[in-house]
């Protein structure tokens, strides 16, 4: 898996989700070259939900737009490689892409059904 510390997410859902219909809870540009992204995601088939905090390090070539009060993803697409390509496909609001050297799950919280 190309995302470090992803075991908590994959063990809860049984797979690494694309976060379709995932709500962006928080997006921030932090220390130079760092993006933090918090998402709430629910899988209707398994009735499992959770919130995941992701951190992307050594970010370059960021092209992001349409950050709004409410943002919903159609997909979070991660392409393995060095650098890794990250694409935020929007259902509504925030979308775009960037390259990064690493991605990690910082925290994961299960949400009771």
C-alpha positions in Angstrom: 0.0 0.0 0.0 1.3 3.4 -1.0 -0.2 5.1 2.0 1.7 4.7 5.3 -0.2 3.6 8.4 -3.2 2.7 6.3 -3.9 -0.6 8.2 -6.6 1.0 10.4 -8.6 2.1 7.4 -8.2 -1.1 5.4 -9.1 -3.3 8.4 -12.2 -1.3 9.1 -13.6 -1.2 5.5 -11.9 -4.3 4.2 -10.2 -2.3 1.4 -8.6 1.1 0.8 -11.6 3.3 -0.3 -11.7 5.8 -3.2 -13.8 8.0 -0.8 -16.7 8.4 -3.3 -19.2 10.7 -1.7 -16.7 11.4 1.1 -17.0 14.7 2.8 -14.0 16.9 3.2 -14.0 17.9 6.8 -10.7 19.9 6.7 -8.1 20.8 4.1 -5.0 22.8 4.9 -1.7 23.8 3.5 0.8 23.6 6.3 4.5 23.8 6.6 6.0 24.4 3.2 5.2 21.4 1.1 2.6 19.7 3.4 -1.1 19.2 2.8 -3.4 17.8 5.4 -6.8 16.4 4.5 -9.6 15.0 6.7 -12.4 13.0 5.2 -15.6 11.4 6.5 -16.6 8.4 4.5 -19.3 5.7 4.7 -19.7 2.5 2.8 -23.4 1.8 2.3 -22.8 -1.9 1.4 -21.0 -2.7 4.7 -22.7 0.0 6.8 -19.3 1.1 8.0 -18.2 4.7 8.4 -15.1 6.5 9.6 -13.1 9.7 9.5 -9.5 9.7 8.3 -6.8 12.3 8.6 -4.2 12.2 5.8 -0.9 14.0 5.5 0.9 14.5 2.2 4.6 15.5 2.5 6.9 17.3 0.0 4.1 18.4 -2.2 4.8 20.0 -5.6 2.8 20.9 -8.6 -0.4 21.7 -6.6 -3.3 22.8 -8.7 -6.4 23.0 -6.5 -9.5 25.1 -6.7 -13.1 25.5 -5.7 -12.6 25.1 -1.9 -16.0 25.8 -0.5 -17.9 25.6 2.8 -19.0 22.1 1.8 -16.9 19.8 -0.3 -17.7 16.3 -1.4 -15.4 14.0 -3.3 -16.3 11.7 -6.2 -12.9 10.0 -5.8 -9.5 10.4 -4.2 -7.1 8.9 -6.7 -3.6 8.0 -5.7 -1.1 6.9 -8.3 1.9 5.0 -7.0 5.3 6.2 -8.0 7.9 8.7 -7.0 6.6 11.2 -6.9 3.0 10.0 -6.1 0.2 11.7 -8.0 -2.8 12.6 -6.0 -6.1 13.7 -7.7 -9.1 15.0 -5.9 -12.1 14.4 -8.2 -15.1 16.5 -6.9 -18.7 15.8 -6.7 -19.0 19.3 -5.3 -16.3 21.9 -4.4 -12.6 21.2 -3.9 -10.9 19.5 -6.8 -7.5 19.3 -8.5 -4.2 17.5 -8.2 -0.7 17.5 -6.8 2.4 15.4 -6.5 4.0 14.3 -3.3 6.8 12.2 -2.0 4.8 10.5 0.8 1.2 10.0 2.0 0.2 8.8 5.5 -2.8 8.1 7.7 -2.3 10.3 10.7 -5.5 9.3 12.5 -8.6 7.2 11.9 -11.8 7.3 13.9 -14.6 4.7 13.4 -18.1 6.1 13.4 -20.8 3.9 14.9 -23.7 3.0 12.6 
